[in-house]
Amino acid sequence: MTLSSTPRDIIRQAKQRMVQKGYPLYLNRNLGRVPRSVVESILGSPMNGAVENE
């Protein structure tokens, strides 16, 4: 991840990883949600804060 990554870039990377893991659902361009664990692996650290619906 570069320092200039935007949330959109992070979601794009996460979707690519999920497709590589065998989840074709993430090929949907309208889908904007990805697993928190994948985002944390991209960022390299856990995210803090409250989580809705988890």
All heavy atoms as TSV, in Angstrom:
chain	resi	resn	atom	element	x	y	z
A	1	MET	N	N	0.847	-1.186	0.000
A	1	MET	CA	C	0.000	0.000	0.000
A	1	MET	C	C	0.886	1.241	0.000
A	1	MET	O	O	1.881	1.306	0.695
A	1	MET	CB	C	-0.880	-0.005	1.253
A	1	MET	CG	C	-1.836	1.165	1.284
A	1	MET	SD	S	-2.744	1.294	2.817
A	1	MET	CE	C	-1.585	2.231	3.774
A	2	THR	N	N	0.509	2.212	-0.774
A	2	THR	CA	C	1.251	3.466	-0.794
A	2	THR	C	C	0.586	4.450	0.154
A	2	THR	O	O	-0.563	4.293	0.544
A	2	THR	CB	C	1.272	4.070	-2.210
A	2	THR	OG1	O	-0.060	4.366	-2.597
A	2	THR	CG2	C	1.904	3.113	-3.196
A	3	LEU	N	N	1.308	5.478	0.500
A	3	LEU	CA	C	0.769	6.481	1.415
A	3	LEU	C	C	-0.383	7.258	0.807
A	3	LEU	O	O	-1.187	7.834	1.513
A	3	LEU	CB	C	1.877	7.449	1.843
A	3	LEU	CG	C	2.974	6.831	2.702
A	3	LEU	CD1	C	4.062	7.863	2.974
A	3	LEU	CD2	C	2.420	6.302	4.000
A	4	SER	N	N	-0.488	7.250	-0.504
A	4	SER	CA	C	-1.536	8.020	-1.158
A	4	SER	C	C	-2.775	7.174	-1.495
A	4	SER	O	O	-3.597	7.593	-2.290
A	4	SER	CB	C	-0.995	8.665	-2.428
A	4	SER	OG	O	-0.585	7.661	-3.323
A	5	SER	N	N	-2.881	5.973	-0.913
A	5	SER	CA	C	-4.042	5.120	-1.195
A	5	SER	C	C	-5.313	5.746	-0.645
A	5	SER	O	O	-5.346	6.225	0.472
A	5	SER	CB	C	-3.861	3.743	-0.570
A	5	SER	OG	O	-2.858	3.044	-1.229
A	6	THR	N	N	-6.326	5.713	-1.463
A	6	THR	CA	C	-7.621	6.225	-1.047
A	6	THR	C	C	-8.486	5.035	-0.638
A	6	THR	O	O	-8.181	3.885	-0.974
A	6	THR	CB	C	-8.303	6.982	-2.199
A	6	THR	OG1	O	-8.567	6.056	-3.255
A	6	THR	CG2	C	-7.453	8.132	-2.693
A	7	PRO	N	N	-9.565	5.286	0.074
A	7	PRO	CA	C	-10.480	4.178	0.404
A	7	PRO	C	C	-10.927	3.405	-0.836
A	7	PRO	O	O	-11.035	2.181	-0.805
A	7	PRO	CB	C	-11.655	4.885	1.076
A	7	PRO	CG	C	-11.040	6.098	1.699
A	7	PRO	CD	C	-9.976	6.527	0.713
A	8	ARG	N	N	-11.152	4.092	-1.930
A	8	ARG	CA	C	-11.553	3.424	-3.178
A	8	ARG	C	C	-10.462	2.458	-3.644
A	8	ARG	O	O	-10.753	1.345	-4.086
A	8	ARG	CB	C	-11.841	4.461	-4.249
A	8	ARG	CG	C	-12.332	3.865	-5.546
A	8	ARG	CD	C	-12.731	4.916	-6.527
A	8	ARG	NE	N	-13.915	5.606	-6.000
A	8	ARG	CZ	C	-14.469	6.667	-6.526
A	8	ARG	NH1	N	-13.947	7.202	-7.606
A	8	ARG	NH2	N	-15.530	7.220	-6.003
A	9	ASP	N	N	-9.202	2.882	-3.562
A	9	ASP	CA	C	-8.089	2.012	-3.959
A	9	ASP	C	C	-8.006	0.784	-3.055
A	9	ASP	O	O	-7.743	-0.325	-3.529
A	9	ASP	CB	C	-6.759	2.760	-3.887
A	9	ASP	CG	C	-6.635	3.881	-4.899
A	9	ASP	OD1	O	-7.287	3.806	-5.962
A	9	ASP	OD2	O	-5.898	4.843	-4.608
A	10	ILE	N	N	-8.223	0.983	-1.774
A	10	ILE	CA	C	-8.151	-0.124	-0.821
A	10	ILE	C	C	-9.266	-1.121	-1.086
A	10	ILE	O	O	-9.044	-2.338	-1.087
A	10	ILE	CB	C	-8.196	0.406	0.624
A	10	ILE	CG1	C	-6.922	1.215	0.902
A	10	ILE	CG2	C	-8.339	-0.740	1.621
A	10	ILE	CD1	C	-6.979	2.034	2.177
A	11	ILE	N	N	-10.473	-0.636	-1.349
A	11	ILE	CA	C	-11.594	-1.525	-1.664
A	11	ILE	C	C	-11.314	-2.269	-2.960
A	11	ILE	O	O	-11.577	-3.468	-3.073
A	11	ILE	CB	C	-12.916	-0.738	-1.730
A	11	ILE	CG1	C	-13.303	-0.264	-0.326
A	11	ILE	CG2	C	-14.029	-1.585	-2.346
A	11	ILE	CD1	C	-14.459	0.706	-0.285
A	12	ARG	N	N	-10.757	-1.599	-3.933
A	12	ARG	CA	C	-10.421	-2.241	-5.212
A	12	ARG	C	C	-9.416	-3.384	-4.990
A	12	ARG	O	O	-9.580	-4.478	-5.524
A	12	ARG	CB	C	-9.855	-1.208	-6.181
A	12	ARG	CG	C	-9.593	-1.747	-7.574
A	12	ARG	CD	C	-9.109	-0.677	-8.536
A	12	ARG	NE	N	-10.136	0.345	-8.722
A	12	ARG	CZ	C	-9.940	1.657	-8.531
A	12	ARG	NH1	N	-8.765	2.100	-8.176
A	12	ARG	NH2	N	-10.925	2.501	-8.717
A	13	GLN	N	N	-8.391	-3.116	-4.188
A	13	GLN	CA	C	-7.395	-4.148	-3.896
A	13	GLN	C	C	-8.023	-5.317	-3.144
A	13	GLN	O	O	-7.722	-6.485	-3.429
A	13	GLN	CB	C	-6.265	-3.562	-3.061
A	13	GLN	CG	C	-5.367	-2.619	-3.801
A	13	GLN	CD	C	-4.320	-2.012	-2.882
A	13	GLN	OE1	O	-3.866	-2.667	-1.943
A	13	GLN	NE2	N	-3.952	-0.766	-3.121
A	14	ALA	N	N	-8.890	-5.000	-2.190
A	14	ALA	CA	C	-9.541	-6.048	-1.409
A	14	ALA	C	C	-10.432	-6.913	-2.294
A	14	ALA	O	O	-10.452	-8.144	-2.156
A	14	ALA	CB	C	-10.354	-5.425	-0.277
A	15	LYS	N	N	-11.148	-6.288	-3.217
A	15	LYS	CA	C	-11.999	-7.043	-4.135
A	15	LYS	C	C	-11.148	-7.954	-5.023
A	15	LYS	O	O	-11.517	-9.111	-5.267
A	15	LYS	CB	C	-12.847	-6.089	-4.977
A	15	LYS	CG	C	-13.963	-5.430	-4.178
A	15	LYS	CD	C	-14.733	-4.422	-4.980
A	15	LYS	CE	C	-15.580	-5.071	-6.032
A	15	LYS	NZ	N	-16.495	-4.141	-6.701
A	16	GLN	N	N	-10.010	-7.479	-5.479
A	16	GLN	CA	C	-9.120	-8.299	-6.300
A	16	GLN	C	C	-8.638	-9.516	-5.514
A	16	GLN	O	O	-8.594	-10.631	-6.036
A	16	GLN	CB	C	-7.926	-7.481	-6.778
A	16	GLN	CG	C	-8.263	-6.463	-7.832
A	16	GLN	CD	C	-7.091	-5.543	-8.165
A	16	GLN	OE1	O	-6.051	-5.565	-7.508
A	16	GLN	NE2	N	-7.274	-4.718	-9.182
A	17	ARG	N	N	-8.303	-9.313	-4.261
A	17	ARG	CA	C	-7.854	-10.428	-3.414
A	17	ARG	C	C	-8.964	-11.448	-3.198
A	17	ARG	O	O	-8.718	-12.645	-3.210
A	17	ARG	CB	C	-7.360	-9.925	-2.057
A	17	ARG	CG	C	-6.036	-9.215	-2.140
A	17	ARG	CD	C	-5.514	-8.870	-0.776
A	17	ARG	NE	N	-4.298	-8.089	-0.880
A	17	ARG	CZ	C	-3.506	-7.831	0.149
A	17	ARG	NH1	N	-3.808	-8.255	1.346
A	17	ARG	NH2	N	-2.415	-7.115	-0.031
A	18	MET	N	N	-10.179	-10.969	-3.003
A	18	MET	CA	C	-11.295	-11.881	-2.783
A	18	MET	C	C	-11.592	-12.694	-4.047
A	18	MET	O	O	-11.896	-13.885	-3.960
A	18	MET	CB	C	-12.533	-11.111	-2.331
A	18	MET	CG	C	-12.406	-10.477	-0.957
A	18	MET	SD	S	-11.983	-11.643	0.360
A	18	MET	CE	C	-13.463	-12.647	0.393
A	19	VAL	N	N	-11.465	-12.088	-5.218
A	19	VAL	CA	C	-11.654	-12.824	-6.473
A	19	VAL	C	C	-10.566	-13.884	-6.614
A	19	VAL	O	O	-10.844	-15.028	-7.002
A	19	VAL	CB	C	-11.670	-11.866	-7.682
A	19	VAL	CG1	C	-11.614	-12.630	-8.996
A	19	VAL	CG2	C	-12.904	-10.975	-7.629
A	20	GLN	N	N	-9.331	-13.534	-6.259
A	20	GLN	CA	C	-8.230	-14.498	-6.329
A	20	GLN	C	C	-8.457	-15.667	-5.374
A	20	GLN	O	O	-8.016	-16.783	-5.647
A	20	GLN	CB	C	-6.900	-13.818	-6.000
A	20	GLN	CG	C	-6.432	-12.870	-7.075
A	20	GLN	CD	C	-5.207	-12.083	-6.677
A	20	GLN	OE1	O	-4.776	-12.117	-5.523
A	20	GLN	NE2	N	-4.641	-11.356	-7.622
A	21	LYS	N	N	-9.150	-15.415	-4.264
A	21	LYS	CA	C	-9.446	-16.478	-3.297
A	21	LYS	C	C	-10.633	-17.326	-3.731
A	21	LYS	O	O	-10.986	-18.283	-3.066
A	21	LYS	CB	C	-9.748	-15.875	-1.921
A	21	LYS	CG	C	-8.541	-15.304	-1.233
A	21	LYS	CD	C	-8.911	-14.789	0.140
A	21	LYS	CE	C	-7.701	-14.247	0.879
A	21	LYS	NZ	N	-8.050	-13.851	2.250
A	22	GLY	N	N	-11.277	-16.965	-4.837
A	22	GLY	CA	C	-12.350	-17.777	-5.367
A	22	GLY	C	C	-13.753	-17.275	-5.085
A	22	GLY	O	O	-14.702	-18.047	-5.101
A	23	TYR	N	N	-13.910	-15.990	-4.847
A	23	TYR	CA	C	-15.214	-15.394	-4.593
A	23	TYR	C	C	-15.603	-14.479	-5.762
A	23	TYR	O	O	-15.355	-13.273	-5.729
A	23	TYR	CB	C	-15.203	-14.585	-3.291
A	23	TYR	CG	C	-14.930	-15.422	-2.064
A	23	TYR	CD1	C	-13.645	-15.525	-1.546
A	23	TYR	CD2	C	-15.957	-16.100	-1.437
A	23	TYR	CE1	C	-13.394	-16.285	-0.414
A	23	TYR	CE2	C	-15.726	-16.861	-0.309
A	23	TYR	CZ	C	-14.441	-16.953	0.195
A	23	TYR	OH	O	-14.203	-17.711	1.306
A	24	PRO	N	N	-16.231	-15.040	-6.804
A	24	PRO	CA	C	-16.566	-14.235	-7.983
A	24	PRO	C	C	-17.594	-13.138	-7.701
A	24	PRO	O	O	-17.735	-12.223	-8.508
A	24	PRO	CB	C	-17.110	-15.259	-8.978
A	24	PRO	CG	C	-17.557	-16.404	-8.146
A	24	PRO	CD	C	-16.646	-16.425	-6.950
A	25	LEU	N	N	-18.269	-13.203	-6.570
A	25	LEU	CA	C	-19.215	-12.159	-6.176
A	25	LEU	C	C	-18.548	-10.778	-6.219
A	25	LEU	O	O	-19.182	-9.785	-6.561
A	25	LEU	CB	C	-19.722	-12.441	-4.755
A	25	LEU	CG	C	-20.416	-11.316	-4.011
A	25	LEU	CD1	C	-21.794	-11.100	-4.594
A	25	LEU	CD2	C	-20.517	-11.633	-2.544
A	26	TYR	N	N	-17.259	-10.730	-5.910
A	26	TYR	CA	C	-16.551	-9.452	-5.835
A	26	TYR	C	C	-16.161	-8.887	-7.196
A	26	TYR	O	O	-15.544	-7.829	-7.272
A	26	TYR	CB	C	-15.330	-9.583	-4.910
A	26	TYR	CG	C	-15.781	-9.777	-3.476
A	26	TYR	CD1	C	-15.868	-11.039	-2.915
A	26	TYR	CD2	C	-16.153	-8.685	-2.704
A	26	TYR	CE1	C	-16.314	-11.213	-1.620
A	26	TYR	CE2	C	-16.593	-8.846	-1.407
A	26	TYR	CZ	C	-16.682	-10.114	-0.870
A	26	TYR	OH	O	-17.123	-10.275	0.411
A	27	LEU	N	N	-16.550	-9.566	-8.283
A	27	LEU	CA	C	-16.374	-8.998	-9.619
A	27	LEU	C	C	-17.439	-7.950	-9.920
A	27	LEU	O	O	-17.319	-7.190	-10.873
A	27	LEU	CB	C	-16.435	-10.101	-10.681
A	27	LEU	CG	C	-15.248	-11.060	-10.708
A	27	LEU	CD1	C	-15.545	-12.226	-11.630
A	27	LEU	CD2	C	-13.984	-10.334	-11.126
A	28	ASN	N	N	-18.480	-7.904	-9.106
A	28	ASN	CA	C	-19.578	-6.960	-9.273
A	28	ASN	C	C	-19.072	-5.537	-9.030
A	28	ASN	O	O	-18.590	-5.220	-7.939
A	28	ASN	CB	C	-20.702	-7.306	-8.290
A	28	ASN	CG	C	-21.914	-6.434	-8.447
A	28	ASN	OD1	O	-21.840	-5.316	-8.936
A	28	ASN	ND2	N	-23.042	-6.949	-8.010
A	29	ARG	N	N	-19.184	-4.678	-10.024
A	29	ARG	CA	C	-18.682	-3.302	-9.917
A	29	ARG	C	C	-19.470	-2.472	-8.907
A	29	ARG	O	O	-18.968	-1.489	-8.379
A	29	ARG	CB	C	-18.736	-2.614	-11.282
A	29	ARG	CG	C	-17.805	-3.285	-12.285
A	29	ARG	CD	C	-17.775	-2.516	-13.551
A	29	ARG	NE	N	-17.002	-1.295	-13.312
A	29	ARG	CZ	C	-16.858	-0.322	-14.175
A	29	ARG	NH1	N	-17.440	-0.404	-15.337
A	29	ARG	NH2	N	-16.158	0.733	-13.886
A	30	ASN	N	N	-20.720	-2.859	-8.658
A	30	ASN	CA	C	-21.554	-2.086	-7.740
A	30	ASN	C	C	-21.341	-2.459	-6.278
A	30	ASN	O	O	-21.833	-1.761	-5.393
A	30	ASN	CB	C	-23.033	-2.272	-8.097
A	30	ASN	CG	C	-23.339	-1.715	-9.463
A	30	ASN	OD1	O	-22.794	-0.685	-9.856
A	30	ASN	ND2	N	-24.188	-2.398	-10.204
A	31	LEU	N	N	-20.637	-3.544	-6.035
A	31	LEU	CA	C	-20.400	-3.985	-4.668
A	31	LEU	C	C	-19.285	-3.144	-4.059
A	31	LEU	O	O	-18.173	-3.094	-4.593
A	31	LEU	CB	C	-20.026	-5.470	-4.646
A	31	LEU	CG	C	-19.805	-6.078	-3.283
A	31	LEU	CD1	C	-21.092	-6.039	-2.464
A	31	LEU	CD2	C	-19.336	-7.518	-3.439
A	32	GLY	N	N	-19.577	-2.495	-2.946
A	32	GLY	CA	C	-18.589	-1.627	-2.307
A	32	GLY	C	C	-18.209	-2.055	-0.910
A	32	GLY	O	O	-17.572	-1.303	-0.187
A	33	ARG	N	N	-18.580	-3.268	-0.523
A	33	ARG	CA	C	-18.240	-3.781	0.803
A	33	ARG	C	C	-17.288	-4.956	0.658
A	33	ARG	O	O	-17.462	-5.796	-0.211
A	33	ARG	CB	C	-19.487	-4.245	1.536
A	33	ARG	CG	C	-20.372	-3.116	1.949
A	33	ARG	CD	C	-21.558	-3.638	2.709
A	33	ARG	NE	N	-22.294	-2.515	3.257
A	33	ARG	CZ	C	-22.758	-2.473	4.485
A	33	ARG	NH1	N	-22.589	-3.491	5.280
A	33	ARG	NH2	N	-23.395	-1.414	4.911
A	34	VAL	N	N	-16.304	-4.984	1.545
A	34	VAL	CA	C	-15.335	-6.074	1.555
A	34	VAL	C	C	-15.085	-6.479	3.006
A	34	VAL	O	O	-15.334	-5.696	3.923
A	34	VAL	CB	C	-14.005	-5.654	0.878
A	34	VAL	CG1	C	-14.187	-5.431	-0.612
A	34	VAL	CG2	C	-13.427	-4.416	1.525
A	35	PRO	N	N	-14.594	-7.699	3.220
A	35	PRO	CA	C	-14.328	-8.136	4.587
A	35	PRO	C	C	-13.277	-7.262	5.284
A	35	PRO	O	O	-12.275	-6.869	4.683
A	35	PRO	CB	C	-13.803	-9.562	4.417
A	35	PRO	CG	C	-14.346	-10.004	3.104
A	35	PRO	CD	C	-14.379	-8.773	2.262
A	36	ARG	N	N	-13.560	-6.975	6.523
A	36	ARG	CA	C	-12.660	-6.141	7.328
A	36	ARG	C	C	-11.263	-6.758	7.410
A	36	ARG	O	O	-10.256	-6.048	7.347
A	36	ARG	CB	C	-13.263	-5.993	8.723
A	36	ARG	CG	C	-12.447	-5.161	9.658
A	36	ARG	CD	C	-13.128	-5.076	11.007
A	36	ARG	NE	N	-12.355	-4.227	11.894
A	36	ARG	CZ	C	-12.884	-3.453	12.806
A	36	ARG	NH1	N	-14.184	-3.425	12.967
A	36	ARG	NH2	N	-12.128	-2.710	13.563
A	37	SER	N	N	-11.202	-8.073	7.537
A	37	SER	CA	C	-9.905	-8.745	7.666
A	37	SER	C	C	-9.026	-8.523	6.439
A	37	SER	O	O	-7.801	-8.395	6.562
A	37	SER	CB	C	-10.107	-10.239	7.909
A	37	SER	OG	O	-10.829	-10.817	6.840
A	38	VAL	N	N	-9.632	-8.438	5.265
A	38	VAL	CA	C	-8.861	-8.211	4.033
A	38	VAL	C	C	-8.320	-6.780	4.023
A	38	VAL	O	O	-7.158	-6.547	3.678
A	38	VAL	CB	C	-9.714	-8.496	2.782
A	38	VAL	CG1	C	-8.940	-8.194	1.516
A	38	VAL	CG2	C	-10.199	-9.929	2.780
A	39	VAL	N	N	-9.143	-5.830	4.442
A	39	VAL	CA	C	-8.689	-4.437	4.510
A	39	VAL	C	C	-7.550	-4.309	5.519
A	39	VAL	O	O	-6.543	-3.648	5.248
A	39	VAL	CB	C	-9.854	-3.490	4.880
A	39	VAL	CG1	C	-9.349	-2.072	5.114
A	39	VAL	CG2	C	-10.911	-3.507	3.792
A	40	GLU	N	N	-7.686	-4.973	6.653
A	40	GLU	CA	C	-6.623	-4.922	7.665
A	40	GLU	C	C	-5.327	-5.512	7.137
A	40	GLU	O	O	-4.248	-4.990	7.412
A	40	GLU	CB	C	-7.068	-5.653	8.927
A	40	GLU	CG	C	-8.130	-4.913	9.691
A	40	GLU	CD	C	-8.669	-5.674	10.877
A	40	GLU	OE1	O	-8.583	-6.923	10.903
A	40	GLU	OE2	O	-9.185	-5.009	11.790
A	41	SER	N	N	-5.410	-6.569	6.329
A	41	SER	CA	C	-4.189	-7.158	5.769
A	41	SER	C	C	-3.540	-6.211	4.755
A	41	SER	O	O	-2.316	-6.150	4.657
A	41	SER	CB	C	-4.469	-8.517	5.144
A	41	SER	OG	O	-5.192	-8.399	3.958
A	42	ILE	N	N	-4.353	-5.464	4.022
A	42	ILE	CA	C	-3.810	-4.480	3.068
A	42	ILE	C	C	-3.149	-3.332	3.818
A	42	ILE	O	O	-2.058	-2.893	3.470
A	42	ILE	CB	C	-4.918	-3.958	2.136
A	42	ILE	CG1	C	-5.388	-5.066	1.201
A	42	ILE	CG2	C	-4.439	-2.749	1.329
A	42	ILE	CD1	C	-6.644	-4.744	0.434
A	43	LEU	N	N	-3.814	-2.859	4.871
A	43	LEU	CA	C	-3.275	-1.747	5.653
A	43	LEU	C	C	-2.078	-2.162	6.495
A	43	LEU	O	O	-1.236	-1.342	6.834
A	43	LEU	CB	C	-4.359	-1.163	6.564
A	43	LEU	CG	C	-5.550	-0.522	5.858
A	43	LEU	CD1	C	-6.596	-0.100	6.881
A	43	LEU	CD2	C	-5.105	0.653	5.023
A	44	GLY	N	N	-2.040	-3.438	6.877
A	44	GLY	CA	C	-0.938	-3.929	7.692
A	44	GLY	C	C	-1.126	-3.703	9.174
A	44	GLY	O	O	-0.180	-3.865	9.943
A	45	SER	N	N	-2.326	-3.333	9.585
A	45	SER	CA	C	-2.598	-3.146	11.006
A	45	SER	C	C	-4.095	-3.258	11.244
A	45	SER	O	O	-4.896	-3.032	10.332
A	45	SER	CB	C	-2.099	-1.763	11.469
A	45	SER	OG	O	-2.806	-0.736	10.821
A	46	PRO	N	N	-4.458	-3.600	12.486
A	46	PRO	CA	C	-5.906	-3.703	12.780
A	46	PRO	C	C	-6.567	-2.348	12.789
A	46	PRO	O	O	-5.944	-1.329	13.104
A	46	PRO	CB	C	-5.932	-4.349	14.166
A	46	PRO	CG	C	-4.600	-4.104	14.756
A	46	PRO	CD	C	-3.640	-3.951	13.614
A	47	MET	N	N	-7.837	-2.335	12.419
A	47	MET	CA	C	-8.610	-1.106	12.468
A	47	MET	C	C	-9.292	-1.045	13.832
A	47	MET	O	O	-9.810	-2.040	14.321
A	47	MET	CB	C	-9.661	-1.087	11.356
A	47	MET	CG	C	-9.044	-1.101	9.989
A	47	MET	SD	S	-10.203	-0.850	8.618
A	47	MET	CE	C	-11.530	-1.930	8.977
A	48	ASN	N	N	-9.303	0.121	14.417
A	48	ASN	CA	C	-9.925	0.306	15.717
A	48	ASN	C	C	-11.273	0.986	15.528
A	48	ASN	O	O	-11.527	1.651	14.540
A	48	ASN	CB	C	-9.046	1.181	16.619
A	48	ASN	CG	C	-7.717	0.518	16.894
A	48	ASN	OD1	O	-7.644	-0.697	17.056
A	48	ASN	ND2	N	-6.665	1.301	16.949
A	49	GLY	N	N	-12.135	0.827	16.522
A	49	GLY	CA	C	-13.406	1.507	16.481
A	49	GLY	C	C	-14.567	0.537	16.457
A	49	GLY	O	O	-14.412	-0.664	16.286
A	50	ALA	N	N	-15.740	1.100	16.623
A	50	ALA	CA	C	-16.961	0.302	16.633
A	50	ALA	C	C	-17.260	-0.222	15.233
A	50	ALA	O	O	-16.977	0.434	14.235
A	50	ALA	CB	C	-18.127	1.138	17.147
A	51	VAL	N	N	-17.859	-1.391	15.194
A	51	VAL	CA	C	-18.226	-1.995	13.922
A	51	VAL	C	C	-19.726	-2.270	13.942
A	51	VAL	O	O	-20.252	-2.850	14.877
A	51	VAL	CB	C	-17.468	-3.329	13.713
A	51	VAL	CG1	C	-17.891	-3.980	12.421
A	51	VAL	CG2	C	-15.983	-3.103	13.733
A	52	GLU	N	N	-20.402	-1.829	12.898
A	52	GLU	CA	C	-21.833	-2.064	12.778
A	52	GLU	C	C	-22.076	-3.442	12.183
A	52	GLU	O	O	-21.327	-3.900	11.332
A	52	GLU	CB	C	-22.465	-1.015	11.861
A	52	GLU	CG	C	-22.387	0.380	12.422
A	52	GLU	CD	C	-23.015	1.389	11.455
A	52	GLU	OE1	O	-23.853	0.985	10.638
A	52	GLU	OE2	O	-22.632	2.561	11.534
A	53	ASN	N	N	-23.131	-4.109	12.639
A	53	ASN	CA	C	-23.587	-5.378	12.086
A	53	ASN	C	C	-22.529	-6.452	12.084
A	53	ASN	O	O	-22.397	-7.219	11.144
A	53	ASN	CB	C	-24.098	-5.191	10.652
A	53	ASN	CG	C	-25.234	-4.228	10.588
A	53	ASN	OD1	O	-26.060	-4.166	11.497
A	53	ASN	ND2	N	-25.281	-3.440	9.529
A	54	GLU	N	N	-21.717	-6.530	13.128
A	54	GLU	CA	C	-20.717	-7.597	13.155
A	54	GLU	C	C	-20.885	-8.417	14.392
A	54	GLU	O	O	-21.244	-8.050	15.426
A	54	GLU	CB	C	-19.320	-7.023	13.085
A	54	GLU	CG	C	-18.290	-8.094	12.870
A	54	GLU	CD	C	-16.932	-7.548	12.542
A	54	GLU	OE1	O	-16.694	-6.364	12.729
A	54	GLU	OE2	O	-16.125	-8.324	12.065
